[in-house]
Amino acid sequence: MKILIVEAIFYDDIAEELAKGAVREIEKSGAAYDRISVPGVFEIPAAIRFAADSGIYDGYIALGCVVRGETSHYDYVCTESARGLQELAIRDRLCIGYGILTTENKDQAWVRARIDQKDKGKDAADAALCMIKLKNKFC
């Protein structure tokens, strides 16, 4: 089993912490993985779609963070990145673990990202691994 971690590096320190949790969980499962980075969460669905064409990966983990700002940009980025990933999962039958944090501030993001707190990177890896098993059961 091979998984691709796609991490948005707009908040690179938070992305790195999310990746720590995801990598630990993947390694615990015995799966192999690659990591790539994209500028922001809006680019994650396209990167996963490009990688899916390769046929190399069994699953994907989307990691990143969006922090609310003063404009409606936050709403568009959150909604469209989530919609894009859900569309890929359903239309293309891709196994995707969703680890994009959508928070009001960086303090909230850190609580969710830290591996000794909420560890949402681990949760995203768990989701991808679970969906891979489920897909293998039915397909």
Rosetta blueprint (number, residue, H / E / L):
1 M L
2 K E
3 I E
4 L E
5 I E
6 V E
7 E E
8 A E
9 I L
10 F L
11 Y L
12 D H
13 D H
14 I H
15 A H
16 E H
17 E H
18 L H
19 A H
20 K H
21 G H
22 A H
23 V H
24 R H
25 E H
26 I H
27 E H
28 K H
29 S H
30 G L
31 A L
32 A E
33 Y E
34 D E
35 R E
36 I E
37 S E
38 V E
39 P L
40 G L
41 V H
42 F H
43 E H
44 I H
45 P H
46 A H
47 A H
48 I H
49 R H
50 F H
51 A H
52 A H
53 D L
54 S L
55 G L
56 I L
57 Y L
58 D L
59 G E
60 Y E
61 I E
62 A E
63 L E
64 G E
65 C E
66 V E
67 V E
68 R L
69 G L
70 E L
71 T L
72 S L
73 H H
74 Y H
75 D H
76 Y H
77 V H
78 C H
79 T H
80 E H
81 S H
82 A H
83 R H
84 G H
85 L H
86 Q H
87 E H
88 L H
89 A H
90 I H
91 R H
92 D L
93 R L
94 L L
95 C L
96 I E
97 G E
98 Y E
99 G E
100 I E
101 L E
102 T E
103 T E
104 E L
105 N L
106 K H
107 D H
108 Q H
109 A H
110 W H
111 V H
112 R H
113 A H
114 R L
115 I L
116 D L
117 Q L
118 K L
119 D L
120 K H
121 G H
122 K H
123 D H
124 A H
125 A H
126 D H
127 A H
128 A H
129 L H
130 C H
131 M H
132 I H
133 K H
134 L H
135 K H
136 N H
137 K H
138 F H
139 C L
